[in-house]
Structures are given as C-alpha cells and as structure tokens.
C-alpha cells in the first residue's frame, strides 16, 4: 500500500526539484512550522534519503510575537526529528522599510541567503502553494501592476547577495565567498493547494503551527485570503484560485522574455558614474541611465529598465508599484522640467543633463 495521495503529491513535487540538483548536494527547506513548509520539510527528508542528497532545514525567528524564540526551537526539534541535518534557527530584526510585510520578507530572505551560503546549499526550498500564487496575482491586479505581477511567483529564482552580506561572510573566520554569489530558490508546491499540504501533514503525523498573523486582517494578504478569494468563489463558482494560478503560468514565458530583453537594454542604457561628475555623483545618484537610449525602447521594455534602476537604487520591489514606474517614465517621455519623482524606500528619480538619475531622497537634487 502506497502513501496517502497528499503525501505522494508533495513528495513527487520535491523529487522533481531534487532531480535537477548535483549529486550529493545540500538542499535546505525553509520551514516556519506551518502546514505548507512542514509538509515540504517532511517530503524533503524522505526524498533526499533516497536520492543521495543532503537535506537540512532552517527556520527564521522574526521576533514579532511573544514566545517566537521558543516556537523557533520547537520547529528545529521537529525538523531534526524528520532527519534534516543540519536543522537550525536564525533570529532576525525586522525593520520598517516598505511596510511590515515587505520588511519581514526582506529580513527572512537575508537570513536564508546567509544560511544557504554558509552551508553551501545548492537550493533553498520554499513552501508557497497554488493558493499563495492566486493571492499574489490578485494583489498585483489590485495594485494595477503589469505582466510580471500577473505572472506571479516563479517556480525558481536566484538572489544575488548584497555587498553588506558578502562583507560579513568574508570576515576572518567566516566562509570564503567568491564573486558574484547568487542563492538559488525553488517553490516545489506551486501546483498544489493548501488543503493538500495540510492533509499531508496529518498523514505524516505532523502537527502544523497556525501563525496568528495569517488570520490578522491588518495584513493585506490575509484579507485577500479570507475575504476576497471566498467572495470571488461565491460569485463566480469554484476554481478561481486554480484559474489565477493558470493565468500566472501562461504569462510567465512572456514576462521572462521581456525581462531578458530589458536586462540587455539596461546594460546598454547604464552610465558608470565618473568621479567628480556633478551630474551623476555616486553618493547622490548611484544609478544613472541615458535618456536618449531609454526613449528609443518599447514602453514594455523601458518600464522594466526603470523598475530595475529604482530597485538597484534601494526601492523595495514589494512596494514599488506600476504607478511609481509610470511617473518615472514621464521623466523620459513627457519631460516638462519636473523636479523629481519620489519612490518607496526613500529613493528619488530625477532628470539632469540628459541623464535619468536614481538615488536617496535625502541627498538633494
């Protein structure tokens, strides 16, 4: 008799990711203790033992709730009991930039980045499900975002380590870090729903933790989960989450092709700041682009280039919306002497000497 169908589905999803990893590589599961990531951790422990990979687990203590350190210790014990080795927790300090959800996400990913580099992991597995994907697409629609948001969360992606983290890891006694460093992530469960992961936990004898933040209506995603999606299901019939996730998959190829075009265009438009150049001083505007080159690009590509520039200057991607990028685009296509455009994260964009400059808002313009 085989495993429960929900367990089999989660294991198969993990097995497919492991098949693409080098033999004997370390694979980490990011586990909060919730049903999604706990089912993921259990499946990884099972599959890695059979595929010849090393499997570890890490949980992040955001310090946002009373008793979070004890909760993190309990998750570590569960991961160790599953056979994940190493199994550990990382405590982080959540800032305020970009709002509470974005700040927590950035702190979490920074901790996972560091853990992956220290343990030489080939990939970090995340427990996002089809329901999370549907919520992400709806949030993008609500913000008036473009194809990239409608494409949702990618099944695989890489994060380049920021210089501050590379410096810390390069400190005496720390792990040696070569340049450039990118940490790879995968989301094996994007084709499975949340109900499947909860059934898988039950079948594996795992007791998931229900984070009270996941029921707090103060968070936009929680309102989408508990109010918006159910309302759409009631009005349109069942299958809305599946349809939204399917839309994301269909648009992803288009988005990735445009992103590749935009990456090449960014390199062509970028200006390296020359020492002493008042028009593009690295301290006040670390990112500079040629306006003439930007103006020749198709709008779908140009707006991607502008978004990349804003993010590289420090604007949080989670709060940088299409409306912000459109205002920056007007500095290129409808220039009437506008002073500057203020962006999330304390970043401003402004035009000077036929260059579009991005830098900290408090540096003056």
Order of alpha helices (4+ residues) and beta strands (2+ residues): alpha-beta-alpha-beta-alpha-beta-alpha-beta-alpha-alpha-beta-alpha-beta-alpha-alpha-alpha-alpha-beta-alpha-alpha-alpha-beta-beta-beta
